[in-house]
């Protein structure tokens, strides 16, 4: 099993709109690719002293590295562009890939 983890910090000014959009649109679009079996979205409770906004970790589970690579090549660019078009400049994201051991 492979977990694709997206950690994202969103500005407070767009937080509610972003979270609503994620739940009603983006997460459904990602799942509709057929690549991932499930997802979980977590809100980070701990904060750094100088941290602003709200931070979330979204974890998508898939069966293999090959499926993840298909997602990256066939779907991720357009889905990430959708997010940039809607909220560009008001969030920072970084992505990691985890393997269950």
N, C-alpha and C positions, 0 to 999 in steps of 0.2 A: 504494500500500500504506500502511496505517495500523497503527501499533503502539500498543496500549494498555498502558502501563507502570504497574504497581502496585509501589511501594516500601514495604516493611513492616519495622518493627523489632519483634521479639518478645522478651518477657522471657525470661531464661535459664531460669526455672523451668518454662516451658511449651514451650521450644524443640523438644525431641524429639517431644513429642506433636503440636505444631502442624505440624511438617514431615511427619510421618507422615500426619496427617489431610489436609494439602494434597495429598500425592501419591496417597493412596488414595481421596479423596472429592472435595474441592473442585475441583481442576483438571479432573477428569473431568466434574463437573457443568457447569463453564464450557464445556468443549469440546462437551458434549452439546447445548448451545444451537444448534449449527450455525452460529454467527456467525464463529468464528475458524478459521483454517486450521491454525495450530500455535501452540505456546507454548514458551517457554524459561524456566527458573528459574535464577537466579544468586545465589550467596551473596557478599556484599561482603567483600572481604579487607581493605580499608583501613578504619580506624576513627578517629574523632575521639578526642581525649584523654579527654573526659568521657562518651563514649558507653558505654552498657551494653546488654546483650542481644545479639541477632544480627540482622543486617539482610539482607534479600533483595530482589531486583528480579525481578518476574515480568513477562514481555513476551508479550502475546498479539497475533498478527498477523491482520489481516482485510483484505479487498479494498477497502473503501471507508468513507468517513465515514458514509454512510447505514447501513451494517451496524453500525458502532459505535454509532450513535445508537439503533438498534433494540435492541441489547444493553442500553444504558443505560435505555431506557424499559420494556422487557419483562422483563428478566432480572436486571439488577444489583441492584435493591433487595432481592429475596428472597435472592439469593446472599450479599450483604453482611450481611443480617440473620442468616443461618445462622452466619457467622463471628463476629458479635457475640455471638450466643447462646452459642456454645461457648467463646470466648476473650475476651469483652468486658473491657476494662480492663487487659488484659495485652499489648496491642500498639498500635502507632500506624502508620497507613498514609496515604500520599498517592499520588494518581494523576495521571499526565500522559499526554497524547496526543501521539504523534510521527508525523511524516509523512516518508516516504522522499523524498529530493530527488536 
